[in-house]
Amino acid sequence: MDELTKWFQNKSLKRIFIFALIVLILFSMKSMINFILLTFIFSFLMDRLVTIVSSKVPINWKLIVLVSYTAIVGLLTWGIVKYLPIITYEITALVRQVTTFYQQPQDNIILNYIFSMLGKSEISQYLEQGLAFAMRSFSGISHLALQIFLALLLSLFYLLEKPRLVTFTKKMKYSKLAPFYNEIEFFGGKFIRTFGKVLEAQFIIAVVNCMLSIVALSFMGFPQLFGLAIMIFFLGLIPVAGVIISLVPLCMIAYTIGGLIKVVYVLVMIAVIHGIEAYILNPKLMSSKTDLPIFYTFIVLIFSEHFFGVWGLIIGIPVFVFFLDVFEVTKSDGKG
């Protein structure tokens, strides 16, 4: 018993044990992971928004929270009622357009050679699987909408009672739960400073990229702009790889509506927007410790997608940066 007590008093071992316990609890709640992530994302982003607004406008905190949530829920409801049928139609049209592009013979010899090497039957099979996945996603939209609504509601209660919640939670620091509370506080602080900040930066970058891309594509005469906006935004949440993934359907659509010259225009557009992201947005929004080598970025995305699916592509890099911060990898610059 004495040895067990000494073992648990070791700070490093205790921290590892509690961290493993947190991971185990989260794993046991994997069926609720969508709800947990959505609640954290809404709470973090709305807290940042309300903090910025309250620093600029001398209005009561709760009033700002209520007005912000009312505006967002109102816009979401209006957007869903008015534009969801349009977006659904346009995404379906995009899938059909890409499928037609693959299935029909092209005038370009190089493209025909590439298709013959890849095999049209396999490509068609992958496209059919992708379309089936999209249809399943749309069929489960009511469940997703319920999760989003509950996550928004819970984040609203969190922000309205934030001072009281902080005061109540700090009471655990002086209770028998103090050993657990101190470690959870440590990991929570690291999580917010890394995961939250990186996710916030990815969200802002995705919004800016989406807006710039849609403006450029509208000038180029692209169809289905609503569907393309949804695609570009969600792919923009994936660091680095999202740009490459979005390039494929955009180039195919460009070739269909305007030939190789439109493809060149798209490539130039992506290069310019990626340059804005790399040299303006990233330095402003990301700290230097999140500047991962491209190799590490792709390795993390590949493994996180394998284990966590679509969510892995979005949260893989923030989680990896969180682990780097926990193990203090980012504090060393490799000198001396």
GIFEN-V879013 format. One record per helix or strand of 3 or more residues. SS is the DSSP state (h for helix, s for strand). FROM is the first residue (numbers start at 1). TO is the last residue. Records with the same first field share a line. If there is no record, write none. Layout:
SS->FROM-TO ; FROM-TO
This chain:
h->2-9 ; 11-28 ; 30-56 ; 61-103 ; 109-118 ; 120-139 ; 141-160 ; 162-174 ; 178-219 ; 225-236 ; 241-258 ; 260-285 ; 288-290 ; 294-308 ; 310-326
